[in-house]
Amino acid sequence: MNIVVKRAVLFYIDEYPIARTALLTWYNEFSKQEFHTFNELKSVYGNASIVANNRVIFNIKGNDYRLIVALNFKQLAAYIIWFGTHREYDKIDAASVKFDTAILKYKL
């Protein structure tokens, strides 16, 4: 899967250094995969959940962190929308949370 705006991973690693290894592991594994349907994705990531707007929720570092990714299966593209702790996740609406455009200005 092509992960659009790869700097989002680096941004969130700086924000949540404890999740660094787990998030990088997810990124490295996920970017080598090709998923054409949610069922294909689910067969590899059994804990993944789908919500509205083609968004998928991944558990990172056990269940300590949540990652929201918008997927376009036809174009094999993934767009990281949001990352945070489970507690922070409980305070947002996963279907409508917006991408933080400040990430686009993050220095690599």
C-alpha positions in Angstrom: 0.0 0.0 0.0 1.2 3.4 -0.9 1.2 5.5 2.3 0.5 9.1 1.3 2.1 11.8 3.4 4.8 9.6 5.0 5.9 12.5 7.1 2.8 11.9 9.2 4.5 8.8 10.7 7.6 10.8 11.6 5.4 13.6 13.1 3.6 11.1 15.3 6.8 9.4 16.3 8.0 12.7 17.7 4.7 13.3 19.4 4.6 9.8 20.9 8.2 8.5 21.2 7.0 5.5 23.3 5.1 4.3 20.3 8.0 4.7 17.9 8.9 1.0 17.4 5.3 -0.2 17.2 4.3 2.6 14.7 7.4 2.1 12.5 6.8 -1.7 12.5 3.2 -1.1 11.4 4.4 1.3 8.7 7.1 -1.0 7.4 4.8 -4.0 7.3 1.8 -2.2 5.9 3.6 -0.4 3.1 4.8 -3.8 1.7 1.2 -5.2 1.5 -1.4 -4.9 -1.2 -5.0 -5.0 -0.1 -7.9 -4.8 -2.6 -10.7 -5.2 0.0 -11.2 -4.8 3.7 -11.6 -8.6 4.0 -8.1 -9.0 2.7 -6.8 -6.4 5.1 -8.7 -8.1 8.0 -7.1 -11.4 7.3 -3.7 -9.9 8.1 -4.8 -7.3 10.7 -7.4 -9.2 12.6 -8.0 -6.4 15.1 -8.6 -3.7 12.4 -12.0 -2.1 12.4 -13.7 -0.3 9.6 -15.7 2.9 10.1 -17.4 5.4 7.8 -15.5 7.1 4.9 -13.3 4.1 4.1 -11.4 4.6 7.4 -9.8 1.8 9.2 -8.7 1.8 12.8 -5.6 -0.1 13.8 -4.4 -1.0 17.3 -0.8 0.0 17.8 1.4 -1.2 20.6 -1.1 -3.6 21.9 -4.1 -1.5 22.5 -2.3 1.5 23.9 -2.6 3.6 20.7 -5.0 3.9 17.8 -4.2 4.8 14.2 -6.9 6.0 11.8 -6.1 5.5 8.1 -8.3 6.3 5.1 -7.9 3.7 2.5 -8.5 3.7 -1.3 -8.4 0.0 -2.2 -8.7 0.6 -5.9 -5.6 2.8 -6.0 -3.8 0.9 -3.2 -3.4 4.1 -1.3 -3.5 4.8 2.5 -3.7 8.2 4.1 -2.9 8.5 7.8 -5.6 10.7 9.3 -5.0 10.5 13.1 -2.8 8.8 15.7 -3.1 9.0 19.5 -3.5 7.1 22.7 -6.6 5.0 23.3 -7.8 7.6 25.8 -7.5 10.4 23.2 -9.2 8.2 20.7 -12.2 7.8 23.0 -12.7 11.6 22.8 -12.9 11.9 19.0 -15.2 10.7 16.2 -13.2 8.4 14.1 -15.5 8.8 11.1 -15.1 12.6 11.0 -11.8 13.6 12.6 -9.8 15.8 10.3 -6.2 15.4 9.2 -4.0 17.9 11.1 -2.5 20.0 8.2 0.3 21.1 10.5 1.8 17.7 9.7 2.4 19.0 6.2 4.8 21.6 7.6 6.7 19.1 9.7 10.4 19.2 9.0 11.8 15.9 8.0 
